[in-house]
Amino acid sequence: LSLPVQFWAGWGFYQAAWSGFKNRTAGMDTLIAVGTSAAFGYSILSLWFPTPMYFDTASVIITLILLGRYLEAKAKAHTSDAIKKLLHLQAKTARIIRNGKEIDIPIDQVKVGDTIRVRPGEKIPVDGKITEGASTIDESMVTGESLPVDKKAGDTVIGATMNKTGTFLFAATKIGSDTMLSQIVKMVSEAQSSRAPIARLADVVSGYFVPIVLMAAVATFVVWFDAGTFSQAFTNMIAVLIIACPCALGLATPTAIMVGTGRGAEHGILIKDAEALEVAYQTNVAVFDKTGTLTKGEPKVTDFASVGNQIPRLKSYMYALEKLSEHPLSRAIVSYFSPVSSKPPVSPLLVKDFRAIEGFGLSGTIAQTYILIGNKKLMDKERVPLAPELEKKSQQWMAEGKTLAYVAVANKHVALIAIADTIKTEAKDTVAALKRMGITVWMITGDNEVTARAIAKQAGIANVLAGVLPQEKAAKIQEFKSSKLIKKPVVAFAGDGINDAPGLAAADVGIAMGTGTDIAMESAGITLLNKDLRSVVSALKLSKTTLTIIKQNLFWAFGYNVILIPVAMGVLYPVTGWLLNPALAAFAMAASSISVVGNSLRLKGVNI
């Protein structure tokens, strides 16, 4: 029964040991191959002699080591999925105009200069510039902008973003591998492939440990053969090899990783691989994306101010007019002014001459009263002077980075609405906790400087990078990693959008918010399944505790060898007359493994 385990399941150890031998190196695989072969070979000889057999010892060693490696390999099996999902964002076809006719063609047949029509609710197929029409486009999945962007003739559009309202024509300027989406895919791929593996402490020590063990075993055989019998010399040599077999060493990291990741999962923290844990505990720079990470990721009405005494009627009019629009800002206003009393609101059916003016706002007539709701450009266009009573509020809210909607009734400015992507309630506590841990905190965003600074101030973040394009995020993370301002910077980056994927992959440890995209989560080493930002702190604490346990395990695994190998060699024999037989060596090896597992299980009780 042990034969297939030894030479089929364990064949990889022999191959690695042989490869190491040819390259004049020795690692854990060498010890596993030599130790299990010694136990197996000794057991074969025991078929003809009345001595203990160790077939089970050899099989258990190989099985446990393979289990540990399987768990590590499985965690890394999906690193390429993020690339595939990025590619799936792209539209499959494009509606181009050729010879005066509209035809749908596969996206790979689009040429630079082609005129393409995009209707509401459709994805923009490639990068380009609008030539006719206007619309509102949701670019959040690519640029990180928290609010949809109004576009008109002459403005650029990005492939894979979503057209929300209007119909427009645009000329293709970048296709294939030149599009922004393709560049993001390329950067994610490069960042993932360039991520250097952390040097394993076990392998480093094994490089010195293995040759010493082999020499000790040979020396034991020579000394005892010279002083006694072949049987005694061989028995002591086998005892040295068995006691040195790194079963506990092989379990030291996987068991702690298993328990640590399980503990994290209980708290909504998913650890993608051991590498993330090994790096995260050293974090001294934490970089947060703004939209969807520090903020809630959806526009909300934060403030409302008006003049006059007809506020209930005004709110009802605004509700009716905005109800007819599909613009995301309109939905925020409708949600804010939704009737909470039993009194029925003004029906949208009573709105006459409704118009959605792309890039400006809305207009309509209710009860023979002309209503305008939109940006300042709409007020200027309709020659509506701003109410002096609202000027101070306007300046204050703009300084806070909020988007303003102006309301006019009968060409008179009567109200002001402030809309913003609001900060998460726990963001400030999270930033404060990270600072107490000695971590420097930054915020990075594609939003403008005013909005970025306003959000950062609320979160307690002094360091801000605003206006950063998706293709620049990975480069900025690399700058943090090579910074001379912090000794040995280790950078953690937390984000949730597709535009964050390159940064997540480039960081020493990427932390993806579970409320974000699958691409962000699969580009990161750590994923937070809950919405609580404080889980970032918990993840770093879990990493530190797990690494402490791993180091304790490795210390014990090597320490037990350092103590018992001389005993197996017979150094106590001249004083006590006692020798360590292979059976007792196997028991000691098992005890070492059990102690390592027990120490790892302590992670279950750790408070994170």
N, C-alpha and C positions, 0 to 999 in steps of 0.2 A: 504493500500500500504506500510506503514511503518513497518507492522508486520514482514514480511519475512526479511527485512533489519535488524531489531532489534534482532530477535531471530534465524535467519538462517545465514545471512552474519556475524552478530556480535557474533555468538555463541563462537567463539574462544576467544573473550575477556572475556566472562563469565568463560570459562574453565581456562584461565590463572589467572583470578582474584581469582577463587576458590582455585587453586593450590597455589597461593601466600598466601591466607588466611590460608591454612593448614600448610604452611611452615613459617608462621608469617612474611611474607614479603609483600611489596606493591610496585607496579611500575605503569607505564603508563597504563597498561591494567586495573588495579584497578580503576583508575580515569575514564577511558573510560567507563567501565562497570557501575560504580556508577553514573557518570554524565549523560550518555544517558538513563539509567534506570530511573533516577529521572525525566528527561525531558519527557520520554515516559509515565511514571506513572502519572505525573502531568497532561499530556494531556488527559489521560484516565479519570481522575477525572473531567477534564474540560468539558467532554461531558455532565455532569449533572449540571455544574455550569457556570455562565457567566464570565469565565476567559479565557485568551489567551491559545492557544494550541501550543505545541512545537514538534509535530511529525516530521516536516521537519528538525528541529534542530538536533534531535537524528539521523535521517537517513543521513544527510549531514556529521555529525561528523564521523560516522562509515565508510561511503563511502570514505571520504578523507584519513582517517587513513589507510584503507585497500589498497588504491591506492599507498600510499607511501611505504607500506611494500611489495607490489607486485613488485614495481620497484627495490627495493633492492634485493628481492629474485631472480628475473629474471637475474640480473647481475651475480649471483653466480651459475647459473644452469649448467654451462659447465666446472666446474673445473676438472671433471674426463676425459674430452675428450683428454687431453694431454697424459694421460696414455694409452688410446686406440690407439692413433696415434703412440706412441712410439712402441707399440707391432706390429703395421702394418709395421714397417720398416723391420722386420725380414723376411728372405726368407721363403717361404712356403715348399720348398722341397730341398733335397740335393742329388747330384749324387755321390753315393758311389761305391767303387770297392769291390766286394765280389766274391770269387772263380774265380777271373780272369775276371769277367764281370762287366760292369757298369750298375747300376740300380738306378732309381729315387725313393726315399722314402720320406714320410712326415718327416719334421724336428724333430718332437717329437719322431721319432724312431731311430734317430742317437745316437750312443753309443760312449763313450770315447774310443779312439783308432781306430775308423773307418777311412779309407782312403777316402778322398773326392776329386773329380776333380772339378775345377772351370775354366770356359772359359771366354774370354773377354766379358765385358758387363754384367756379372752375379754378383749377390750379393753373398758374402761369407756367408754360412748358419750359422756357429757356430765359436767359437774361436778355434784356433789351431796353429800348427807349420808346415811350408812348408817342405816337404820331397823331392820334385822333381820339377824342373822348376823354373821360375822367372817371375815377373810381376811388373807392377806399379799399386798401389792401392790408390784410393781416400778415405781417412779416415776422411775427413773434417767434415762429419756429426756426427762423434762420438768423435774424438780426438781434433778437432779444428785446426789441422795442415793446414796451408794455401796452401801448395803445395802437390801434390800427392807423395807418398812414394814408392821408389823402394824396392822390396822384393826379396829375394833369399832363397835357401835352408837353413833351420835353423832359419829363421826369423819367428816371430809370426804374425798371422793375426787375425783380429777382426770380429766377426759376424756382419752382416748388412752393412758392408762397401762394396764399389763397386770396382770390378776388372776392370781395364781399358784396359790392353794390352795383356799380355801373358796368356798362359794356364799353370796351375800348379796343383800339388797334395799336400794335406796337411793332417796331422793327427789331428783328433778332440781331444782337450784337455779339453774344458769346454762346457757343454751343459745345456739346460734348464735354471734353475734359477741361474746357476753359471756364465753364460756369462756376458760380460761387459754390453751389452744392457739391460739385465735383472736387473743388479745391478743399472743401471741408472734409469730404471723404478721404482725400489724399492725406490730409494732415492727421486725421484720426489714425489711419493705417500706419503712417510713419512714426507717430508718437507711441503707438502700441508696440511696434516692432523694435523700437530703439530703447525700450525700457529695460535697463540692465538688471539682471537678477541679483538679489541681495546675496552677499557671500554667506554661506551657511557655516555657522560656528562649528557644527559637527564635522563638516568636511575639512575645515582648516586644521582642526586638532587631529583628525584622522590621518591627515597627510604625514604627521609626525608619529602618531600613535601606532598605526598599523605596522610600519617597519620595525618599531621597537618591540611590538608583540611577537612578530615573526622571529626576530632575533632572539628574544627571550625564550620562545618555545624551542628553538634549535639548541640554544645554550643549555636549556634544562635537560634535553635529551642527551647531549654530549656529556654533561657533568654526571648525570645519573647512570648513564651507560658505563662510564669509566669507573663509577663507584659501586655499581650494583649489577642488576640484570637488565636484559633488553626489555622484558615485560614491565619492570618498574619504571625504566626510562621512558618507554612509550606511554605508559599510563599517566605519568606526570606531565609529559608534553601535551597530551590530549586535554588534561585538566587545565593547563594554561590557555590553550586555544578555546576551549569551551567557556571558561570564565571570562575570556576577553571578547567573546562573540557579542556584537553590539545590538542585542535585542532591545535593551533599554534605550540605547542610543537612537535606534530607529523609531522607537515609540515616543521619545521625548518631545519632538515637535508635533507630529500628527495628533496625538491624544490631546495636547493642550489646545491645538487649533480646533479640533472637533468640539470640545467642551466650550471653548471661548466663542466660537461661531454660534453654537446652540444657545448659549446665554444671550448673545447679541440678538438672535432671532426672536427670543422671548420679549425683547424690548423694541422690536421693529427695526433692528439694525442687521442688514445682510452683508456679510463679509464675502467678497468674491473669491479671494485667494489668500494664502498665507503671506504673500509678499505685501499685501496691503496692511496686514497687522504688523509685520516686521518694520514697516516704514512709519506708520501712523504715530507710533508712540514717540518718535523723535521730532514730530512736527513742531516747528517754531515760527512758521508763517502760515496764516490761514487767510485765503482769498475767497470772498463770497461774490457770486453773481447777484445782481439786484432783483430782476424780474422773476417772480415765482420762487425765489430762494429766501431773500430777506423780506420780500413783499408777497402779498396774497396772489398776485398774478392776474387780477381782474379789476377793471375800472369800477369805482364806486363813487357816488356823490358824497363828498365830504362836508360841503358847506353850501348854504343857500342864503341869499340876502335879497330884499326887495324894498321898493318904495311904494307908498300908498297904503290904502286900507282894504283893498280887494284881494287879499292873499288867497282865501279859499277858492274864489273864482279863477284866479290866476293859475293856481296849481292845477285845477281841473282842466284848464285850457292847455297847459303844457303837457299834461298827461295824455290828452286826446291827440294832440299833434304828434308827439313823440311815439305814440303807439303805432302810428302808421309807418314808421321807419324801422329798418333792420340794422341800422348802424349800431355797433357795440356801445357807443356813448349814449345813444337813444335808449337802449335797453337799461343802462344804468340809471338814467333819469326816470324811466317808467317804473323801475323797481323802487326808486326812492319816493316817488309821488303816488304809488299805488294806494287807492283809497283804503283806509283802515276803519272807517265808520260805515254805518248802514246806508248812508246817503249815497245814491248812485252817482258816478262821475259823468262828465260830459262824454257822450258816446263818440268814438272816432268817426261814426257814420255822419255826424253833423258837421264834420270838417269839409269845407268846400275849397276848391282850387288848390289842393295840396301839391307841393313841389318839394322834391329833395334836390337841393342845389349842390352838386358835387364840389367839395372843397370849401364850402361855405356853411351850409346848414339846412334848415327847413323853413317853409313858409306855408301859410294857409289861412283861411277865413272861417271864423266861428262866430255865429250870431252877428253877422255883418261886421265883425271886428277883425282887422288884419293882424296876424300874429307872426312874429319872426323869432326863431331860436337858432343861434349859430355862433360862429367865432367873430372876432372883432372885424375881420374882413367883410363879413356880411353886413355888419352895422355901417361900415364905411361905404359899402356898395349901395346900401339903401338910404344913405345920408341920414342916419339916425345918430344924433349926438348922445354921448355917454352921460348918464346921470352923475352929477357931481357928488351926490350922496354915496355913490357906490365906488367912487374912484379909489378911496383908501383901501377898501376891501380888495379891489382888483389888483392893486400893487402888492398887497400883502400875500394874496393867494398865489400870484405869479412868482413871487420870491420864494414861495414854498414848493415851487416846481409843479403846481397843479395846472390842469387844463381848464380853461374858462369857457362857459357857454353863456352868451348874452341873450336876454329875452326882451323883446320889444312888442308893445301893444299899441296899435294905431300910430305906428312910427314914433313911439316914445319909449325910451329905455326904462324898464321898470324892475328888472330882476337880474341877478347874477348867480350862476351855478358853478361850483368848483368840483372838478372830477379828478380823481387820482387813484393810482394803484397803491393801496394802503399797506403800511408796514405790518408784519406779523407781530402779535403782542409779545411774544417771547424773544424777539430779536435782540432787544437791548440786554436782557439777562444773559443771553447766549454770548454776546460779545464781551460783556463784563467778566463772565466766567473764563473765557479764553484768555483774556488779559491777565487774570489772576494766575493762570497756568504759565505765564511768561511768553505767551504767543502774540506776535504782532499781527493785527487784523487789517485787511484791505477790502475794499469793495471795487468791483470792476463791472462796467455796464456799457451797453451800446447807446444808452439814453444821453440826453444833453447834460451839460455841466450843472445847470441850475437844479434840475430834477434830481440828479445824482447826489449833489451836495445836501439837498433837503432831506432825502431819505437817509443818507449816511449820518447826518446830524441826529435824527431821531433814534438811530440804532447805536449811537455812541462811537461811530467809526470816524477817525480823523483822516485816514489815508484813502483817497478816492482816485480811480482811473475812469474817466467818462469818455464817451464817444469812441469806444474801442470796437472795431469791426470784428466779425466772427473769425476771419482769417488772421487777425492780429492777437487773438486771445492766447493761443498756444505760444506765440513769441513772447508775450508779456509774462506768461508763467515761466518760460525759460529764463527770462531776465531776472525774475525773483530767485530762481534756483542758482543762478551764477552771481548773485549780488554779493558785494564785499562789505555791505553795511551790517550784515548779520553773519556771525560765525557759523559755518557749515549749515546754510539754510536748507531746511526740509519743508517743502511747500505742500499744503493741503488745499485743494480747490473744491468748493461746493457750488453746484449748479443744477439746473433742471431741464434746460432747453436743448434743442438740437445744436444751436449755435454754441453751446457750452461743451459739446463733445470733444473738440480738439484740446481744449484746456483741461478737461477731465483726464484725458489720456496722457497729456504731457506732464501733468503734475506728479509729484512723488506719490501722492495718494489722492485719487479723485473721490469726492463724496457727492452722490446724486440724490436729489430729493425724490422720494417715491411718487409724489404728485406730478412729476414731470414726464418726459418722454422716455420710451424704452431705449432709444439710442443713447440718451444721457446716462441711463442706469447701466447699460452694458459697456459703456466706455469707462466706467468708474470702478474703483476697487471696493468701495463701500456704498451701499444703497440704504437710505433711510425710508422705511415703508410708511412711517407716520408723518404727520405734517409738522411735528414739533421740532423746531430748530435746535432745542436743547439736546436733541439726540446726537448732534455733532460733537458736543462735549462728552456725552456718554460713550460714543464710539472711540474717541481718543483715550478716555480712561480705560475702556475695555482693552484696547490695544496695549496700553502700558502694563496692565495687570497680566494679560496673557503672555507678553514677552518676558515678564519677570518670572512667571511659572516655567516657561520654556528654558530660561537660563538656569533655574534651579534644577530642572530635570536633567539638563546636560551636565551640570556640575555633579549631580549624584551619579549619573550614568558613567562618567569618566572617573569620578572619585572611587566608586566601588571597584572599578578595574585596577586603579592605581594601588589600592589597598590589598586586594585579593590575588592579583597576579603574582606578587612575591610569595604569598602563602602557597599558591599552587606550584610554584617553582621549588618549594621545600625549604625556605629560609628559616622556618620554625623547627625543622626536623632536628637540628643539632641540640636545641634547647628542650623541646617538648617531646620529640620523637613522633610528632604528628604530621601526616601528609593529607593533602586535600585530594580525595579521589574524584574521578569524573562525575559520579552521581551527585556528590555534594556540590560540585562546581555547577552542575545543571540546576540544582535547587537554588543556589545563590543567584544564578542568572535570572531564574524565574522570579525570585524575591525582588530583585532589582527592578524588573519590569513592572511588578505589581506596585511597588513603591512609586514608580513614575506615574502610573495610571492614577493611583490614589492622590498624588499631589495635583495632578491635572484636574481631578474632580472637585478640588477646592474652589475652582472657578465658578461652580454652580451657586455658591453662596456669596459671591462677590456682589457688593452693592455698587451699581453703576448709575 
